[in-house]
Amino acid sequence: MANVVVVGAQWGDEGKGKIVDWLSERADVVVRFQGGHNAGHTLVIDQEIYKLHALPSGVVRGGKLSIIGNGVVLDPWHLLNEIETIRAQGVLINADTLLIAENTPLILPVHGELDRAREAQTGIAKIGTTGRGIGPAYEDKVGRRAVRVSDLADETTLSNRIDRLLQHHNTLRRGMDLEPIDKSSLVNKLLDVAPHILQFAAPVWKILNDKRKSGKRILFEGAQGALLDIDFGTYPFVTSSNVIAGQAATGSGLGPGGIDFVLGIVKAYTTRVGEGPFPTELDDEYGNMLGERGHEFGTTTGRRRRCGWFDAVLVRQTCATSGVNGISLTKLDVLDGFEKVKICIGYRLDGVLIDYMPTAADQQTRCQPIFEEMDGWTETTEGARSWAELPAGAIKYVRRIEELIECPVALLSTSPEREDTILVRDPFED
């Protein structure tokens, strides 16, 4: 049985939540392996809407083990509030259904304060952060001053960790005219929350390896999108973690040999939240139509997403860096009724044709899209559950995308509803 990694292949918001939920019926374990609660997944199940930020999508499906891996940075207070919200919707969450890796770094109040203070500084280009402390928490992880879940179990260890962390942060805060952090207050807050978090703590790497040996199906759920990857995204307008599929191994403790299939989630057009280059962005009626019809507002922030035509150059690139075996194409129904649709097939950079997004930031902003135009379709694709139900124009569009990104479609999503999915190739049976 295959173990599957699900990654966003654009700038996020591709519809990963629905696809992960759809696949979770076939999985035994669902693992979040990177990111924080800055990402949001909206699931629609039997007309009930679940909005998840820190919890893996598998929690809303009974009989599944959900895991928060060490590649995540975790705000313990947000997590507990989210658990209570989801429990109020009738979902069972306890130590039998949810585990947190013991070596998961924590997001502390100091991280959010620093994040927001930096973004508020005048004269400095904004990154477009959500201000929730994800970036500073990852900085502390690699700076070896993070507080991790296991540290909550011993007050002396916790105190020592806080000393090291505050030595760094209070120096920063003085330079930004912020009040120093009160150590005793922070320690007490963490000790209060400790028993509620520690009930879920476990050696996740060992559990995952045992599950794999026993033949269980493991589904790895990514947050954000590959174009926000700290190494391969449109730097510096990126998130603070590795988003591409290779992170599933290091962010969970299951070696790369345990990954059998990588599914890239791809929207039938392109969106982006926040700052940064966006070659196919539309500042016209078509961009507005995509935004309105696609309900393009962030689950976490409520921010309106920037919209544009499908960019085959970028998706081909992310399929390569993540080793994508097949894509799930979502929101095809948003294009219903367009007389013409366009696909970006290359860029013109200073008069030179190129077929990839360059690394240099100044070059990224100068990339001019080269479009291929196709006839649209007047019939609806919404709710289609087989190829036979799709209009001929929509099928041609999907096939052209496959050719341009050099990767086949494995799943096709035609509405937010879980059942409105066309299965071409089952990742778990690959």
Solvent accessible surface area in square Angstrom, and as a share of the most:
residue,aa,sasa,rsa
1,M,154,0.69
2,A,6,0.05
3,N,6,0.03
4,V,0,0.00
5,V,0,0.00
6,V,0,0.00
7,V,1,0.01
8,G,0,0.00
9,A,1,0.01
10,Q,3,0.02
11,W,5,0.02
12,G,3,0.03
13,D,46,0.24
14,E,1,0.00
15,G,29,0.28
16,K,7,0.03
17,G,4,0.04
18,K,18,0.08
19,I,0,0.00
20,V,0,0.00
21,D,3,0.01
22,W,24,0.09
23,L,0,0.00
24,S,0,0.00
25,E,104,0.47
26,R,66,0.24
27,A,1,0.01
28,D,55,0.29
29,V,1,0.00
30,V,0,0.00
31,V,0,0.00
32,R,5,0.02
33,F,0,0.00
34,Q,0,0.00
35,G,0,0.00
36,G,1,0.01
37,H,11,0.05
38,N,27,0.14
39,A,14,0.11
40,G,21,0.20
41,H,18,0.08
42,T,53,0.31
43,L,1,0.01
44,V,30,0.17
45,I,20,0.10
46,D,127,0.66
47,Q,162,0.72
48,E,69,0.31
49,I,95,0.48
50,Y,24,0.09
51,K,109,0.46
52,L,3,0.02
53,H,28,0.13
54,A,5,0.04
55,L,3,0.01
56,P,0,0.00
57,S,0,0.00
58,G,0,0.00
59,V,10,0.06
60,V,21,0.12
61,R,52,0.19
62,G,74,0.71
63,G,82,0.79
64,K,34,0.14
65,L,23,0.11
66,S,0,0.00
67,I,0,0.00
68,I,0,0.00
69,G,0,0.00
70,N,24,0.12
71,G,1,0.01
72,V,2,0.01
73,V,1,0.01
74,L,2,0.01
75,D,27,0.14
76,P,0,0.00
77,W,73,0.26
78,H,42,0.19
79,L,0,0.00
80,L,37,0.18
81,N,102,0.52
82,E,10,0.05
83,I,3,0.01
84,E,97,0.44
85,T,81,0.47
86,I,1,0.00
87,R,89,0.33
88,A,92,0.71
89,Q,58,0.26
90,G,71,0.68
91,V,18,0.10
92,L,127,0.63
93,I,3,0.01
94,N,48,0.25
95,A,45,0.35
96,D,119,0.62
97,T,26,0.15
98,L,0,0.00
99,L,23,0.11
100,I,0,0.00
101,A,2,0.01
102,E,69,0.31
103,N,60,0.31
104,T,0,0.00
105,P,1,0.00
106,L,2,0.01
107,I,3,0.02
108,L,4,0.02
109,P,51,0.32
110,V,1,0.01
111,H,2,0.01
112,G,6,0.06
113,E,61,0.27
114,L,2,0.01
115,D,13,0.07
116,R,131,0.48
117,A,22,0.17
118,R,81,0.30
119,E,37,0.16
120,A,74,0.57
121,Q,69,0.31
122,T,129,0.75
123,G,90,0.86
124,I,103,0.52
125,A,84,0.65
126,K,103,0.44
127,I,64,0.32
128,G,19,0.19
129,T,46,0.27
130,T,42,0.25
131,G,6,0.06
132,R,72,0.26
133,G,0,0.00
134,I,8,0.04
135,G,15,0.14
136,P,3,0.02
137,A,1,0.01
138,Y,20,0.08
139,E,66,0.30
140,D,2,0.01
141,K,72,0.31
142,V,120,0.69
143,G,20,0.19
144,R,193,0.70
145,R,38,0.14
146,A,13,0.10
147,V,1,0.00
148,R,103,0.37
149,V,0,0.00
150,S,51,0.33
151,D,8,0.04
152,L,5,0.02
153,A,76,0.59
154,D,69,0.36
155,E,104,0.47
156,T,96,0.56
157,T,41,0.24
158,L,0,0.00
159,S,29,0.19
160,N,85,0.44
161,R,93,0.34
162,I,0,0.00
163,D,69,0.36
164,R,120,0.44
165,L,0,0.00
166,L,14,0.07
167,Q,140,0.62
168,H,60,0.27
169,H,2,0.01
170,N,26,0.13
171,T,76,0.44
172,L,55,0.27
173,R,18,0.07
174,R,156,0.57
175,G,71,0.68
176,M,47,0.21
177,D,137,0.71
178,L,55,0.27
179,E,138,0.62
180,P,81,0.51
181,I,32,0.16
182,D,84,0.44
183,K,67,0.28
184,S,70,0.45
185,S,48,0.31
186,L,9,0.04
187,V,14,0.08
188,N,86,0.44
189,K,97,0.41
190,L,0,0.00
191,L,53,0.26
192,D,103,0.53
193,V,7,0.04
194,A,6,0.04
195,P,81,0.51
196,H,94,0.42
197,I,0,0.00
198,L,52,0.26
199,Q,95,0.42
200,F,2,0.01
201,A,29,0.23
202,A,9,0.07
203,P,53,0.33
204,V,2,0.01
205,W,147,0.52
206,K,97,0.41
207,I,40,0.20
208,L,0,0.00
209,N,38,0.19
210,D,68,0.35
211,K,60,0.25
212,R,103,0.38
213,K,167,0.71
214,S,76,0.49
215,G,46,0.45
216,K,85,0.36
217,R,35,0.13
218,I,0,0.00
219,L,0,0.00
220,F,1,0.00
221,E,0,0.00
222,G,0,0.00
223,A,1,0.01
224,Q,18,0.08
225,G,0,0.00
226,A,2,0.01
227,L,4,0.02
228,L,31,0.15
229,D,0,0.00
230,I,55,0.28
231,D,96,0.50
232,F,113,0.47
233,G,10,0.10
234,T,2,0.01
235,Y,123,0.47
236,P,54,0.34
237,F,45,0.19
238,V,20,0.12
239,T,15,0.09
240,S,39,0.25
241,S,7,0.05
242,N,44,0.23
243,V,1,0.00
244,I,21,0.11
245,A,5,0.04
246,G,51,0.50
247,Q,28,0.12
248,A,0,0.00
249,A,10,0.08
250,T,97,0.56
251,G,0,0.00
252,S,1,0.01
253,G,34,0.33
254,L,1,0.01
255,G,34,0.33
256,P,107,0.67
257,G,57,0.55
258,G,1,0.01
259,I,37,0.19
260,D,74,0.38
261,F,0,0.00
262,V,11,0.07
263,L,0,0.00
264,G,0,0.00
265,I,0,0.00
266,V,0,0.00
267,K,1,0.00
268,A,0,0.00
269,Y,1,0.00
270,T,2,0.01
271,T,2,0.01
272,R,3,0.01
273,V,35,0.20
274,G,19,0.19
275,E,84,0.38
276,G,18,0.17
277,P,14,0.09
278,F,18,0.07
279,P,19,0.12
280,T,2,0.01
281,E,55,0.25
282,L,28,0.14
283,D,135,0.70
284,D,62,0.32
285,E,114,0.51
286,Y,93,0.35
287,G,6,0.06
288,N,85,0.44
289,M,69,0.31
290,L,0,0.00
291,G,1,0.01
292,E,101,0.45
293,R,93,0.34
294,G,3,0.03
295,H,141,0.63
296,E,0,0.00
297,F,97,0.40
298,G,13,0.13
299,T,36,0.21
300,T,21,0.12
301,T,53,0.31
302,G,45,0.43
303,R,84,0.31
304,R,105,0.38
305,R,22,0.08
306,R,61,0.22
307,C,7,0.04
308,G,0,0.00
309,W,12,0.04
310,F,0,0.00
311,D,2,0.01
312,A,0,0.00
313,V,1,0.01
314,L,3,0.01
315,V,1,0.00
316,R,47,0.17
317,Q,52,0.23
318,T,6,0.03
319,C,11,0.06
320,A,80,0.62
321,T,48,0.28
322,S,8,0.05
323,G,44,0.42
324,V,18,0.10
325,N,59,0.30
326,G,0,0.00
327,I,0,0.00
328,S,0,0.00
329,L,0,0.00
330,T,4,0.02
331,K,51,0.21
332,L,0,0.00
333,D,26,0.13
334,V,8,0.05
335,L,1,0.00
336,D,14,0.08
337,G,48,0.46
338,F,5,0.02
339,E,147,0.66
340,K,83,0.35
341,V,0,0.00
342,K,64,0.27
343,I,0,0.00
344,C,0,0.00
345,I,61,0.31
346,G,6,0.06
347,Y,0,0.00
348,R,109,0.40
349,L,21,0.11
350,D,99,0.51
351,G,60,0.57
352,V,93,0.53
353,L,116,0.58
354,I,29,0.15
355,D,90,0.47
356,Y,113,0.43
357,M,10,0.05
358,P,6,0.04
359,T,129,0.75
360,A,41,0.32
361,A,48,0.37
362,D,82,0.42
363,Q,62,0.27
364,Q,7,0.03
365,T,91,0.53
366,R,97,0.35
367,C,5,0.03
368,Q,104,0.46
369,P,33,0.21
370,I,41,0.21
371,F,70,0.29
372,E,44,0.20
373,E,96,0.43
374,M,35,0.15
375,D,97,0.50
376,G,16,0.16
377,W,8,0.03
378,T,125,0.73
379,E,97,0.43
380,T,88,0.51
381,T,1,0.00
382,E,109,0.49
383,G,26,0.25
384,A,4,0.03
385,R,137,0.50
386,S,41,0.27
387,W,59,0.21
388,A,101,0.78
389,E,97,0.44
390,L,12,0.06
391,P,11,0.07
392,A,70,0.55
393,G,17,0.16
394,A,0,0.00
395,I,50,0.25
396,K,131,0.55
397,Y,2,0.01
398,V,0,0.00
399,R,106,0.39
400,R,67,0.25
401,I,0,0.00
402,E,26,0.12
403,E,110,0.50
404,L,23,0.11
405,I,2,0.01
406,E,137,0.62
407,C,8,0.05
408,P,62,0.39
409,V,3,0.02
410,A,0,0.00
411,L,0,0.00
412,L,0,0.00
413,S,4,0.02
414,T,0,0.00
415,S,10,0.07
416,P,86,0.54
417,E,59,0.26
418,R,22,0.08
419,E,83,0.37
420,D,13,0.07
421,T,11,0.06
422,I,6,0.03
423,L,75,0.37
424,V,65,0.37
425,R,84,0.31
426,D,28,0.14
427,P,0,0.00
428,F,1,0.01
429,E,110,0.49
430,D,93,0.48
